[in-house]
Amino acid sequence: MTALMALACGLIAASSYLAQPLIVFIGPKVGLPLWGASLVMTLSQAGYCVGLVLLAPLGDLLENRRLVLLTLTGLCVALTVMAGATNVVLLLAAAFSLGVGTTAVQMLIPLAAHMTDDASRGRVVGKITGGLLAGIMLARPVASVAENVVGWRGLYILDAVILVALSFLLSRQLPVRQPDAKHDYKALIGSLRSLTRTHRALRQLSAAQACLFAAFSLFWGTAPIILMHRFGFNSTAVALFALVGAAGALSAPVAGYAADHGFGRIGRMGAISLVVCGFAVAGTLDSVAGWVIGALMIDAGVQASHVISQRTILALDRSASSRLNSLYIAIFFLGGALGSALVSPLLLINWRCTATAGALIASLAAVFFPGKMQ
């Protein structure tokens, strides 16, 4: 079951990242100018944030398997509309809806946490998160290759077909979980604010992970630019470099195992150190090898910290795990948006300034991490 949920999360999450390397092909077909191409990813991310706040918390109210399957159905419809879009409005609406649909991954993870005991929760969450992260990192190079074979429209149709098959499989394998709901939908959403106030660990861990994800986004927003302009990489070489990031997902199960055995604090501080050192290596060694080593360290550190933090948050209140998880993901996602926004202004100075900023932002995570929590 864990392997199936890891595969499901990887396939679902990948759907929202297919457009990133394809936008140069998609834009001209629907009349989207180059300067507006980033709107596709922006609206997809905006849809994801909306889904986190308004849809994923329903995991504490509605039967979980049905909720996941309904959300996946909506995602398949969005992918089909994306494939057939002939104008900008339809394309952007599909991109937003696609982002909303990918919040299914944040329904599956709390469900997995409910299916396991405290002693193995970290390992299970780590394995599923590893699948999710691998899907995200592999989506870009796979999309680049697939576009040459079936075209971008064919790729979205193929993705929809794969997710339909996945939905059928999940309908047979996922357990039924009916939460002991004590709220209606309005009260459920209204409780997000009180949960944030009540759980100090949620605030601390979310802020810490936001810092690390900001550094992560800063690195990966900068990497293609530097690799193409300084080292002469073409788009294929950049896609292959992105595969390095997928290797960082291997740290997720290890981090989960460490957290299960009481090494949460040590694991968190080690993860922060990895990210800081990764920026130091990439910023100091002006070579492709330095970038590869730095990417591995940054990705491994961010993913390890995420798994340890998410394990802690899912255990704070079992009756509110979907809402707590949604709040955590939404807050650290905002950190990623900040990191992406810093790419252009920092690169106007130079790469070493950018690397220094990334290391400093990652270091801030140590200020927010709870001192005694495992």
Secondary structure, DSSP 4 states (H G I P E B T S, - for coil): -HHHHHHHHHHHHHHTTTTTTTHHHHHHHHT--GGGTTHHHHHHHHHHHHHHHHTGGGGGTS-HHHHHHHHHHHHHHHHHHHHH--SHHHHHHHHHHHHHHGGGHHHHHHHHHHTS-TTTHHHHHHHHHHHHHHHHHHHHHHHHHHHHHHHHHHHHHHHHHHHHHHHHHHHHHSPP------S-HHHHHHHHHHHHHH-HHHHHHHHHHHHHHHHHHHHHHHHHHHHHHHS---HHHHHHHHHHHHHHTTHHHHHHHHHHTT-HHHHHHHHHHHHHHHHHHHHHS-SHHHHHHHHHHHHHHHHHHHHHHHHHHHTT-GGGHHHHHHHHHHHHHHHHHHHHHHHHHHHTT-HHHHHHHHHHHHHHHHHHS-SS--
